[in-house]
Amino acid sequence: RFEQEARAASALNHPNIITIYEITKVNSTHVIASEFVEGETLRSRLAHDALAVQAALRVAIQIADALAAAHQAGIIHRDIKPENIMIRPDGYLKVLDFVLAKLTEHASPMSIAEGLTKQVRTGSGMIMGTVGYMSPEQARGQTVDARSDIFNLGAVIYEMVAGKKAFDGDSAADTISAILKSDPPDLSAINQNISPALARIVRHCLEKNPEARFQSARDIAFALEAISGDSGTSAAALPVVTTAPAKNRERLAWIAAIAFLFLGALPFVIAYLGRGTEETSAVRFSVAAPEKVSLKSGPSISPDGRRLVFVATDSSGKNMLWLRELDSLATQTLPGTEDATDYSFWSPDSRFVAFFAGGKLKKIDVSGGGLQTVCDASEGRGGTWNSDGVIVFAPSSGDGLYRVSAVGGVPMPVTKLDRTRQESSHRTPFFLPDGRHFLYTSLGGGVDSRGIYLGSLDTNEAKRLLGVVSKPAYAPLGYLLFVSEGKLMAQRFDTRKFELSGDPLTIAEEVNSNPNSGSAFYSVSQTGVLSYRASSNSRNQLFWFDRAGKSLELVGLPGMFNPWLSTDGKRVVAEIADGQTGAHNIWLLDLTRNLTSRFTFETTGNHYPIWSPDGNRIAFSSGRDGVWNIYQKPASGAGDAQALYKSDIGKRVSDWSADGRYIIYEAEDPKTKRDLWVLPLEGNREPIPFLQTQFDEFQGHFSPDGRWIAYTSSETGKFEVYVQTFPVSGAKWQVSTNGGGEPFWRRDGKELFYITPDRKLMAVQVDLSSTFSAGAPQPLFETRIGGQLGTDNRSHYVASADGQRFLIEVAPEETASSPLTVVLNWTAALKR
């Protein structure tokens, strides 16, 4: 029966229930191996004082959720008490001893020191439970059901807010008598901060008759959640008291209890497990994408360490989120997540995955629930979700961070770009255990500005922690994780002082990352599980291809991206990012001699370069003013760059008209998302709005005759390529048929190229003679460009004048098929 009940308990899958990893038998002794939970028990917490009402509600809701999951699986705990509730440093709790409570049911009567389980044999049966928390039916030795756990929970809630036990006598017999006959003093009379609603809930839990109590733990959780905002206090995660003597006493109590139960089996356990160094070893294994499916992102692992999701493209070219249970060999899609990008993140209870798609922040219940749109997010760059239901996220690549309720609402700014430090983007936030502070990445600015920062929901202060451009994460046991020069690193981080200490330690070599954007393909759970996607960290390179997709020639330097071809086809201008700081600068490539030279030298970043039609000048977006403004500089490199247009909104240069009169650029407005504007280079240079709607419009490209503009828009819910007249007349044509972006005209105007979501290069025959007309799109070949359609504002390719050759930014070949690595007990590697 022990194994039957233990295996039933081990099947429980809930973030608030301790995980059982192994059940075995050594000779005649049963052995259970479970997860180690860092923190302190609720008993230790209550030794200091009663909890604040809001803190007690958070604890009670988590216990009720755990019991609901257990009861649904047919498991009754029978011994809910403060000693069996472990609170982690991040505020999450674990309910302990689901198996041990059942294990002791048939044990001999015994008396153990207060705080351990007491059993008393009576004439009518066995009293199983802890005196002071047991239900009346337990006290009578009667058969119990899930409603007994509800009584136990009521007694625990009472003690948390009252500061004393609901039932307490001079002896065990007196306490049992009180449980059977007396009601505890009303909570509202003990503590005026306790609302009548909470007092009624507790009283309802403590009814003597099981039929008069709440009939399910799910009902209790719902009732507690309904009043959880009544106190008006902050819903921050429960703070942890770190008094060393209290921790030591608690640890000794647990050691004593474990020794008492298993002392006789100790020699056999040691002989059987023989763990020695093996117990402290990290375990690694790979998770590959399903057959005919290619990975397009890194992993996002659930806080409980049981699931991971990733973006992948199937054989039809559809990008979706895929879910993998780590205890299963099967991988499945999450319906409704089409066009998801590589910035997904989990809810703290591991039930929901939030993701960006189609210009929206969405969430989906991974157990099969519905899909919900949370808010707009034109080109999301990461998010994080705390236990109070607050999401902090980056809605775009050129703005600060915003907060929004996980149930939906209007986003409100929580960080603001500091233009005095030339910040251009805040992204990839990650909540710390208190649920109020978070880490994030800041891009732009100089080497003394960009890096990993600390932010807060409660203040506008920002603290720079590291000068590394990388997605940050915090892992239990006190580590800040980041990627530097392709290595996944961990450094000690004090979440009370918010300070780093010691030297960074390497967790893994060659982790896929991008210093341009700060993205890094790794994820860490709250239970010691780490996952990452490996890469040789070879940098993208420029290759010439013919129309059949045959590679013709490698040109330029590794890491060149966002290429633009001069009108005469002899020179290329492109960006290269510093491998550590992420600072972008512009380089020139002479194709006739395959020689490269650096064109800009600022530490604040220069982006999106394009040639003037005569090849004498280069226009680009620069962050030197604290916001991306439009500058130009002689192609010879002589002289300083001159501003063409400045404003308070960041601008990304897209194209220069063939007659040299206009530059089209993209600007982002919080209300209208990405818009297209035209900058006249004559007269007063006052920008003219070309497209300014509720949708994204970007990647504008002038036709050779200057009468048309091709661009990418999200107006149908997915990115498609369109053509409109210039100036705008209202006439519009959709060119792509099943998703597309990055339009590029052939020099004679007879063909328009674009890239599909599955990275195929398409060609469309067009006629510009009178009005616009286009034929059916025809695929040329599949490319290996990096990034995802609609999330990158750069051009990954350019076409030669005759459309017979294409200069394409190619990602390293192995990144499309490299599997995900999962590491269990990853911190063990740091100890060696």
MARFILUM-641867 format. One record per residue (C-alpha): residue in three letters; x, y, z. Coordinates in steps of 0.001 Angstrom, whole numbers, plus 524288, in hexadecimal, padded with zeros to 5 digits. Layout:
<drenmis>
ALAXYZ ...
</drenmis>
This chain:
<drenmis>
ARG800008000080000 PHE80B658092A802B5 GLU81000808617F4A6 GLN80228809C77EF70 GLU7FFA0816347F766 ALA80D4C81B7B7F52B ARG80C65819DE7E68A ALA7FF13820507E6A2 ALA804D882BE47EDF9 SER810A682C537E4F6 ALA8078682E2B7D979 LEU8030683B297DEEF ASN807A1845ED7D5FE HIS805EE853237DC6F PRO80F7A85E377DF4F ASN80B0085EAE7ED97 ILE80CDE8502E7F038 ILE81A2484A4E7F316 THR81F04841F97E7DA ILE82220833A17EA38 TYR82CFA82ECB7E161 GLU82F2F820D47E58F ILE827F6816227ED01 THR82F04809937EFFA LYS831267FF017F9EB VAL83E167FB4880025 ASN83D127EDFA80671 SER830F37EFC180EDB THR831917FE8180F90 HIS82A08807BE806C7 VAL83150813B1801F2 ILE82C44820457FBD4 ALA8350682A647F538 SER82EDF837D47F392 GLU83333845517EF53 PHE83AD284DDA7F8BF VAL8337085A4B7FBF4 GLU83B6A8660980015 GLY834C486F03809EF GLU82DF386E2781707 THR821A1867E081C1D LEU8156286F6F81F24 ARG8178286B7882D53 SER8248E8728A82D3D ARG81E1E87E628272B LEU8135E87EAE83169 ALA81D6F87E1983C3E HIS8201B88C7C83984 ASP8121C8917F83952 ALA8050C8900E832AB LEU805358927E82416 ALA7FF7289E8681DC4 VAL7F21789B6C8184F GLN7F64789CB980A26 ALA8022B8941080C5A ALA7F9BE889E081328 LEU7F04088A01807C5 ARG7FB28887507FE34 VAL7FF9987BB58063E ALA7F1B8876A380816 ILE7EE73877977F998 GLN7FA7C86FBC7F5FA ILE7F74D8653B8001B ALA7E9498648B7FB3E ASP7EDFE863457ED30 ALA7F7098582F7F128 LEU7EC36851227F875 ALA7E2E5852D17ED17 ALA7EC9A84C1E7E428 ALA7EEE6841377EDF2 HIS7E07983EE97F07B GLN7DDC883E607E1FB ALA7E7C4833647E146 GLY7E16582C597ECAF ILE7EC0182FD67F67E ILE7E8AC834A780437 HIS7F3A483AE580BEC ARG7EE1C8394C819C7 ASP7F8BF841518202E ILE7F86684F5A81B4A LYS7FFBE8577A8255C PRO80A1A8623B8255F GLU8150E8583A82664 ASN810EA8524481979 ILE810F285F2381207 MET81E348633980CBD ILE81F7C8713F807D0 ARG82A25873BF7FDE5 PRO831D8880827FD1C ASP829DC884AA7F12C GLY81CEE883D47F895 TYR8185A877157F292 LEU8150A86C437FBFB LYS8155685D8B7FB99 VAL80C208549D802F8 LEU8142F849708088B ASP811C183B8680D11 PHE806988374680466 VAL80C1E829A2804FE LEU810DA8299581311 ALA8039482DA281827 LYS7FE038212E81227 LEU809E381921815D5 THR8079F81B2F82454 GLU7F9678171C823CE HIS7FC8E80911827B5 ALA8081180C178308C SER808078093C83F00 PRO802788135784863 MET80D1681CA084C55 SER80F56829C885274 ILE818CE832B684B85 ALA81D498402184FA1 GLU813B384AFE84C67 GLY8140484E9383E20 LEU815348406383994 THR809B48376D836AB LYS80307831F3842BA GLN7FAEC8257D84224 VAL7F2258208A84D12 ARG7EB078138284C6A THR7DCFD813FA85133 GLY7D268809F18525B SER7CC5A80DB384581 GLY7D88D80EEF83D31 MET7E5158167683B51 ILE7E6C18250983CFB MET7EF1982944831A8 GLY7F3B883757830D5 THR7F9C6841FD838EA VAL7F31F8465184557 GLY7EEB28544D84386 TYR7EBE6852F4834F6 MET7E4AE8461883376 SER7D65B8460382FCB PRO7CBC7840EE838FF GLU7CA7F8349A830E3 GLN7D91F83285831DD ALA7D8708348F84097 ARG7CDF482A1A8416C GLY7D5E0820A783933 GLN7CB6E8205F82EA9 THR7CD4B81EF282017 VAL7D11B82BDA81A27 ASP7CFE8831F880CB8 ALA7D49383E5C80614 ARG7CC5B846C180F2A SER7D5548430D81A56 ASP7E07D849EB81343 ILE7D792855C38122E PHE7D62685620820F9 ASN7E4F5854F18225A LEU7E6A486055818F5 GLY7DCEF8689682090 ALA7E4D48666882CF5 VAL7F15186A76825FE ILE7EB2F876E582068 TYR7E5EB87A4882DDE GLU7F36A87924833ED MET7F9DB8810682917 VAL7F14E88D0682B27 ALA7EE2C88BB8839AE GLY7FBE5888B683E3D LYS7F71A87D518466C LYS7F128870018441F ALA7E29586E5E84250 PHE7E27E862C484B95 ASP7EC95862078566E GLY7EBA085BBF863CC ASP7F48A8584886F04 SER7F50484A5986A29 ALA7F235842BC85DE9 ALA7E56F83E0D8640A ASP7E13F84C11866DB THR7E46485027858E9 ILE7DCB9844C785320 SER7D1468482F85BF1 ALA7D18985630856C3 ILE7D1AF8514F848B7 LEU7C5C4848E784B5D LYS7BDA68525A85384 SER7C25F86089852CE ASP7C38C86B33848A5 PRO7CFA4873E084877 PRO7CE3D8828A84B76 ASP7C95688A6483FDA LEU7D49888F6783795 SER7CEE389CE8835E3 ALA7CF3989EB88448B ILE7DD8F89AB484545 ASN7E2D58A2C3839F5 GLN7DB838AEA7834E4 ASN7E2F28ADBC827F5 ILE7DC108A0F9824F5 SER7D0588A33281C4C PRO7C34989CE081FC6 ALA7C3F8895BA812CE LEU7D09D88EDD8168A ALA7CB4788BDF8241D ARG7BF5B8857481DD7 ILE7C7D587D47814CB VAL7CFFB8782B82020 ARG7C3DD8759682860 HIS7BDF986E2681CEF CYS7CA3D865BB81C0E LEU7C9AC862A982AA8 GLU7BBBC85D9F82B27 LYS7BAC48516683395 ASN7B1EE84A9A829DC PRO7B907847A381D02 GLU7AC4B849F38159E ALA7AC128581881A69 ARG7B9F785B36815BF PHE7BECF85F1A8086D GLN7BD3D852FD8002E SER7C980854D97F7FF ALA7D6CE85B4A7F935 ARG7D44F8619C7EC03 ASP7C8D6868FA7F21C ILE7D1A286DD17FD14 ALA7DBDE872827F371 PHE7D16D879B57EBC4 ALA7CBEB880187F816 LEU7D96A884367FCBB GLU7DD15889B97EF72 ALA7D0838918F7EF4A ILE7D478898CF7FBAC SER7E31B898FC7F975 GLY7E2DE8A75E7F5AA ASP7DAD18ABDE80160 SER7E6188AF8580A1D GLY7EAED8BA0E800F5 THR7F8EE8B6378036A SER8030A8B2E67F950 ALA802578A5547F3B4 ALA810E48A39F7F3C2 ALA8167C896277F5D0 LEU8179E891E8803FA PRO82466896CD809AC VAL82DB288CF880F7B VAL8333688E8681D1B THR84122889B781CDE THR8445B888F482B50 ALA84F0587EDD82BF5 PRO84B51878A68391D ALA83D51876A48349A LYS8420B870258282D ASN84B2F8676982FC1 ARG8407E863768393D GLU837778605682DFD ARG841D08587B82710 LEU844BB850DC83387 ALA8364584E0B83536 TRP8357B8485B8279B ILE841E4840958296C ALA83C7983B0C8360C ALA82FB18375382FB3 ILE8362E830D582422 ALA83FC6829B682CD8 PHE834B5824CF83552 LEU82D6A81F28829C9 PHE838D68198C82212 LEU843DF816F182B8D GLY842488086182A90 ALA842DC808E581BD6 LEU84E8E811FD81AEF PRO85918807BD8183D PHE850DA801BB80D81 VAL84D8E80EE480783 ILE85BEB8128F806ED ALA85F878057C80131 TYR854A8806047F738 LEU855AA813E77F2BA GLY864728145C7F315 ARG862D8822227EE22 GLY86F43828787F328 THR87350831B77E86D GLU8682E82D297DFC1 GLU85E32833E37E869 THR86486840DF7E5BB SER8666D83EFF7D736 ALA85F178468E7CCFB VAL8578883DF67C370 ARG856B6842387B52B PHE84E4283D607AA14 SER8499D8429379CF4 VAL83C1C845ED79800 ALA83B61846067893A ALA830AB84BBC780DA PRO82725841E477AF5 GLU829DD83C6176D89 LYS82858846467627E VAL827B28514976C70 SER8329185B3876E44 LEU83538862F777A89 LYS83416871A877922 SER8363B875E47872F GLY83C408725879401 PRO834E286B6179EE9 SER82BC6871157A90D ILE82ADD867F87B4AF SER81FA6868447BE5D PRO8226286CE17CC43 ASP81FB085F367D189 GLY829A88599C7C80C ARG8204684FC37C22C ARG81D7E855967B4C0 LEU8243185D7D7AA67 VAL81F258649879E81 PHE826258694B7925F VAL8230686F1F78524 ALA8249A8660D7799A THR820DB865BA76B4B ASP819D2859DC765F1 SER81AA28546475820 SER8102685DD37536E GLY8183B8697E757DD LYS80F6686CD076362 ASN815D38726F76F92 MET80F6C86DF377C33 LEU8124986B5A78A73 TRP8155385D3278D7A LEU813FA8572F79B0A ARG81C5884C647A0AD GLU81998845E67ADB7 LEU826E2841FC7B2F2 ASP8218E8350A7B7F6 SER81C62831C77AA69 LEU8225482EE979D2E ALA81743835AB795E4 THR8178C843BC7912C GLN80AFB84A8E78D5E THR806CD8576E7877C LEU7FEFE8618678EFC PRO7F3A686503785E6 GLY7F16B873787843D THR7FFBA8774078586 GLU80274879377771A ASP80CEF8834677419 ALA811F3883177821B THR81F3E8896F783E5 ASP82A9B884F278C39 TYR8273688CC779874 SER81D6C883EA79F5D PHE81CB98834D7AE3C TRP814F587BF57B8A6 SER80B4E87F557C344 PRO810EB87CBD7D0DC ASP807D08711D7D304 SER80C9086AC47C659 ARG7FEBF86A587C0CB PHE7FF9D874C97B64E VAL80948878A77ABE3 ALA80968886C87A77B PHE80E8C889D4799F3 PHE80EDD8944678F66 ALA8084D8925578238 GLY801A189AF077855 GLY804B88A77477F90 LYS7FE5A8A27D78C2A LEU8024989D0679952 LYS7FA828908679B45 LYS7F9A88857D7A517 ILE7F5678775A7A404 ASP7F23286CED7AE19 VAL7FB84861D27AADC SER7F23C857BE7B096 GLY7E8CB85A507A582 GLY7E1CE866A47A9B2 GLY7DE718722E7A165 LEU7E6C487C8379AF5 GLN7E5D788A9579FA5 THR7EB4B8975379A76 VAL7F0F989F4B7A59D CYS7F4548ABFC79E8E ASP7FAF48B1E6792B4 ALA8097D8AFD3790CC SER80E338B38A78357 GLU81B198AC19783D7 GLY81C908A64379172 ARG82A148A4A279705 GLY827BF89C577A30A GLY81FA189C117AF68 THR81E8F897007BD46 TRP812EB893867C5DF ASN81254894857D4B6 SER809D088D797DE9A ASP800FB899607E003 GLY7FCA5898317D1E4 VAL804DD8A3787CCE7 ILE80BF68A2237BFF3 VAL8176A8AAEF7BCC8 PHE81AC58AA947AE54 ALA8218F8B1897A32F PRO817178B4D379909 SER820DD8B8F378EB9 SER82F308B9B478B5C GLY8303A8C85B78D6F ASP8293E8CB5379A31 GLY829BB8C92E7A8DB LEU822CE8BE887B093 TYR8144D8BE597B3B4 ARG80BDE8B7717BDBB VAL7FE818B17A7BB7D SER7F5758A85A7C2C4 ALA7F67189A477BE66 VAL7E7B989A407BC56 GLY7E9188A55E7B2A6 GLY7E83A8B4077B2FA VAL7EEFC8C07D7AEF3 PRO7FDDB8BFCC7B043 MET804508CA2E7B8A1 PRO812A88CE207B7A3 VAL81B878C8EF7C23F THR828C78CD257BCD3 LYS82C558D87E7B41D LEU8379E8D96F7AAB5 ASP842038E29D7AFE3 ARG845828EB137A43E THR850CE8F1337ABAE ARG857328E3C47AB55 GLN852F38E14C79D42 GLU84AA28D5897A0F8 SER843428D00C79549 SER83C2E8C44279AF8 HIS8387B8BD6C7A7A2 ARG835618AEFF7A5EF THR835A58A0ED7AB2F PRO831188A3DC7B923 PHE8319B899807C3D9 PHE82AF289A997D12C LEU832DF898867DD7B PRO82D16890567E8A8 ASP8269789BEA7EF76 GLY81DE589E0D7E39F ARG820778ACAD7E401 HIS82E318ADD57DE80 PHE832768A8CD7D14C LEU83E6C8A79D7C8BC TYR83E9D8ACA07BACE THR847AF8AF967AF6F SER84A7C8BD677AAD2 LEU84F4E8BF9079CEE GLY855148CB96796A2 GLY85DE58D57379D07 GLY86C698D40C79F37 VAL874078C9027A561 ASP871B78CF327B2AC SER863138CF577B0B4 ARG85E018C2EF7AA52 GLY85CF98B6547B1F9 ILE854A48AF5A7BC23 TYR84CBE8B7EC7C557 LEU844478B6B47D174 GLY836B58BCCB7D0D4 SER82B2E8BDB07DA15 LEU81C638BE527D95C ASP81C658C7F37E49F THR8268C8D1FC7E08D ASN82C668D7A27D437 GLU83A338D4E77D8A8 ALA842F88CC7F7D034 LYS84FAE8C6457D490 ARG859CA8C12D7CAFF LEU85EB88B3DA7CF38 LEU866FC8AF1F7C3C7 GLY86C7B8B4E67B756 VAL868D28A8C47AF8A VAL85E458A9467A511 SER856B389CD17A7D6 LYS84988897D47AC1F PRO84A85896757BAFE ALA8443188C847C3F1 TYR8445F889C37D27E ALA8457987BFB7D7CA PRO842B18773E7E5A6 LEU84E67875CF7EE9D GLY85233883807EAA9 TYR8579C884047DCD8 LEU8561F88DE27D1F8 LEU85744887527C4AD PHE85B9F88DB97B801 VAL8631688ABC7AB7E SER87016891337A89A GLU877C988E5E79C41 GLY86FD58820C79A0C LYS871B187C907A7C2 LEU8665787AC37B128 MET86AF9880537BE16 ALA86607880A37CC1A GLN86A1688A897D640 ARG8660A88BAD7E473 PHE85B4A895B07E679 ASP855B589A767F361 THR8472C89D3A7F1A4 ARG846978A52D7FE34 LYS851E18AE477FB5A PHE850718ACCE7EC95 GLU85F028AB047EB2D LEU867A28A1997E3AE SER8732489AF87EA19 GLY87E06891CD7E639 ASP8824488E567D89D PRO8791D889507CE06 LEU8798587A977CC4B THR8777C873D07BF57 ILE86BB186AE07BE4B ALA86C61867957AFD6 GLU874DA86AE07A431 GLU86FEE86F26796DF VAL862058731379A35 ASN85A4A8790878F1B SER8597B887A879145 ASN8590F8948E78A18 PRO860A68A02A78F90 ASN859A18A8FF785DF SER84C828A72178C71 GLY8505F8A17379997 SER848C289507796E5 ALA84E258886979C8A PHE8486C87ADE79AAA TYR847C2875BD7A88F SER83D9B8746C7B349 VAL83E06870587C192 SER8336786B157CA83 GLN8314986D357D8FC THR8343F85EDF7DBA3 GLY8422485D5D7D6D7 VAL83F4585A407C88C LEU84670861B97BDF2 SER844CF8612E7AF46 TYR84C3F867B17A44E ARG84EBF866C4795DF ALA85CB18649F791F4 SER8638F86B59786CF SER8713D86C81781BD ASN86E6587B1A78285 SER8736287C66774C7 ARG86E898896C76FEB ASN8658A88BB876478 GLN86C7F88DF97579B LEU86930893C074A53 PHE8684488A8C73E93 TRP864B288CB37306C PHE85A5D8834472B20 ASP854CD8816671D8F ARG846308803271ACA ALA846C08718671CCF GLY84C3B8731972A82 LYS859FB86EDE72718 SER864428753972FA4 LEU86DC187CD07272F GLU876EF8844A7300E LEU8799A887FB73E2F VAL87C9C8966573FEF GLY87F9289FC274AFF LEU8825589D7675956 PRO87B888940A762B6 GLY8706F89ADC769C5 MET86CBA8A42375EC2 PHE85E198A61F75E1E ASN853C18AF7A7591D PRO85AA58B0B374BD8 TRP857AD8BB1974193 LEU85D238BB22733C3 SER861D88C76A72CEA THR85B4C8CB4F72026 ASP8671C8C72771813 GLY867358B9EC71EFC LYS875818BB29722DD ARG8746E8BE6A73149 VAL86CDB8B9BB73D22 VAL86A1F8C0D8749C0 ALA8666A8B8947559C GLU866A98B80576470 ILE86F748B06A76D95 ALA86CB18AF5A77C29 ASP877198AE877869A GLY876F98A0A578BDE GLN876F28A4D079A25 THR871068B25A79B28 GLY867528B0E279009 ALA86AA28BE6C78AA8 HIS8674B8BF6677C2A ASN86FD68C6427724C ILE86FC68C7587638B TRP879BC8C10275A7D LEU87C388C20F74BEE LEU87F388B6CD742CA ASP885BC8B8B473595 LEU880AF8AD1972DA6 THR88A9F8AE92722BD ARG895D88AC3C72C37 ASN88E6B8A5E97377D LEU8942D8B013740BD THR88D3D8B51874CCB SER88F038C1C375452 ARG888708C76B76042 PHE87FD38D32A75D87 THR87ABE8D79D76AF0 PHE881368D6CD7783E GLU8772F8DB5778256 THR8746F8D36678E8C THR866278D7A078E60 GLY862898CF727828A ASN85FD88D1E27740C HIS855B28CA0476CAE TYR84E4E8C79B75FE6 PRO857DF8CD7E7561C ILE853AB8D0577480A TRP85AB38D62473C45 SER856D38E2B5735A2 PRO853408E04972754 ASP85FE38E694722A4 GLY868048DE7D72C1D ASN86E598EA6973253 ARG8676F8EA2173F6C ILE862758E0657496A ALA8567F8E308751C8 PHE854418DB8F75E6E SER84D838DBD976BA3 SER856478DFD5776F0 GLY854478DF58785A9 ARG85DF98EA2A788A8 ASP852F78F36878CE7 GLY84C818E9C979616 VAL842658E62D78BD3 TRP844308E0A477E2A ASN8450B8EC787754F ILE848338ECD0766CC TYR8560D8F0AC762F6 GLN85DFB8F09975680 LYS86C958F0097541B PRO875148F09F747C8 ALA877E48E2EC742C6 SER886438E68574229 GLY886688E729750EC ALA88B6F8F51B750B4 GLY884CA8FEAF759CC ASP87AEC8FCE9764B6 ALA86D4D8F77C763CD GLN86299901A876255 ALA854D2900B4767A9 LEU84A1D8FFDD75D65 TYR83ED18FF34766FB LYS83D668FECC775CD SER831708FC8277E59 ASP82DB68F61078B30 ILE8294C8E97378493 GLY832ED8DF4277FE3 LYS834328DDE37712A ARG8392A8D2B0768BB VAL83DAC8D5F775B01 SER837788CD397509B ASP83A9B8D248742E2 TRP83F1A8DDD673A90 SER8373E8E12E72E56 ALA83E3B8DFA27214C ASP83D168EE2E71E65 GLY843B68F15D72B49 ARG838718F9E273023 TYR832D58F16C73B06 ILE8368E8E830745DA ILE82C078DF2E74B1F TYR82D6B8DB3D7593F GLU826248D421763DB ALA8223C8DA3C770DB GLU81B158D44177C40 ASP80FD58DAE478313 PRO809BA8D4E478F68 LYS7FC378D7267899D THR7FE3F8D36B77B64 LYS809788C9BE77CA6 ARG813608C9B27717F ASP810908D41076745 LEU816E98D80775A70 TRP81B248E61B7583A VAL821878ECD274CAE LEU82C4C8F6CB74F0B PRO82DE6900C5743EA LEU83C2C9045F741EC GLU838899115D73BBE GLY8320391D5474193 ASN82F3791D6475028 ARG830C190E867518C GLU823E690D27758B7 PRO820568FE7B75954 ILE813E28FA0575285 PRO80C018EEA67582A PHE80A9B8E3FE74DF2 LEU803788D999755F0 GLN7FF128DBE9763F3 THR7F4928D21C767FD GLN7F1648C9467736C PHE7F9A98BEAD76CF4 ASP8083B8BCED76AF5 GLU80DAF8C26375E2F PHE81C418C14275C0A GLN827188BD4175295 GLY8230A8C76E7487D HIS829F78C6CB73B44 PHE828A28D04E72FD5 SER826328CAE872231 PRO830E48CE947185E ASP828048D8BD711E7 GLY824598DE7C71F37 ARG815998DD0D71CD5 TRP8133F8D19C7260B ILE8174C8CD1E73384 ALA8179A8BED07378D TYR816C88BC2374622 THR8134B8B21F75096 SER806BE8B35D758AA SER7FF998AB9C76330 GLU7F1EE8B02175F75 THR7ECE68A25575CCF GLY7F22D89CFF7698A LYS7FE6C897C276312 PHE8096F89EB575C05 GLU807108A06874D80 VAL80D628A8567429E TYR805808B36973C8A VAL807858BDEC73242 GLN801C68CBA273289 THR803438D76D729E7 PHE80C7F8E25B72D90 PRO8079B8EC49730E0 VAL7FC798E50F73791 SER7EFEF8E46972F8D GLY7E8B18D9C7736FF ALA7EB8D8CF4672CD9 LYS7F1B08C330732DB TRP7F5568B56572E6E GLN7F9088A9787367B VAL804758A27D73020 SER807948971773932 THR7FD6688C7673B1C ASN800D9885097477C GLY809A588DED74F50 GLY8154A895E274AF5 GLY81EA78A0E274DD4 GLU82B188A7FB749AE PRO826998AC3073C07 PHE831428AFF07324B TRP82F818B4D07243B ARG837748B0727188F ARG83E6F8BC2D712BA ASP835EB8BC6870656 GLY829618BBB470E73 LYS824B78AF33707F7 GLU826048A65C713B8 LEU823B98A76C72262 PHE82A3C89E3372C03 TYR826AC89AEE73A06 ILE8290E890E3744D8 THR81E958879774A05 PRO81CF28837675848 ASP823D4876AC75525 ARG82F2B87E7C74F4C LYS82CBF87BEF740EE LEU830EC8867573763 MET8256C8899572E97 ALA824B8890B772184 VAL818B7897B471C18 GLN817B189CCA70E32 VAL812498AAAF70E80 ASP80E138B4BB70467 LEU80FBC8C31B707C9 SER80CE08C8906FA4C SER7FFC08CED06FD6B THR7F9BF8C982709BE PHE7FF608BF227129C SER7FD338B0D470F79 ALA803CD8A4C1714DD GLY8046C896757114E ALA8044588AC671A5E PRO80FE6889C6723C4 GLN819D087F7971FC3 PRO8237C8794B7292E LEU831D087A4E72558 PHE838888730973078 GLU838C78715673F26 THR8426187A1E7464F ARG8495F878907534E ILE847488864075852 GLY8470E8883076705 GLY83C3C88E7A76EF8 GLN82D9588DD676CEF LEU824CF894CE7635C GLY81F348A13E7690C THR827AA8A14877537 ASP833EA8A63A76E8F ASN833BE8B3907681E ARG83FF68B12376020 SER840FB8AC1B7522C HIS8473489EC575186 TYR84A0589F9A742EB VAL84B7F8A86173704 ALA849EC8A52772894 SER853088A87371D7B ALA84E288B2187134C ASP84A168A751709DF GLY8441189EBA7149E GLN84CD68934171126 ARG854DB8935B71DA3 PHE8519F895B572BE6 LEU85AB1899C9736EC ILE8550D89313742E8 GLU85894893647514B VAL859D0884F475496 ALA858CB87F4E7623A PRO8624F8747176628 GLU85D488679C760E7 GLU85CFC8604376DB5 THR85393869B877468 ALA847D88647F76D07 SER84961856A177229 SER850F48578F77EEC PRO848BD85181789E1 LEU845768571A79718 THR84DB4852D97A297 VAL8471A850787AFAE VAL84F42850527BC20 LEU849E984AFC7C8E1 ASN8503F84FCE7D560 TRP8584D859947CD93 THR85DED8603D7D996 ALA8656C853DA7DCB5 ALA86E94857077D18E LEU8721A863C87D850 LYS8769185CAA7E484 ARG881468552A7DDBA 
</drenmis>
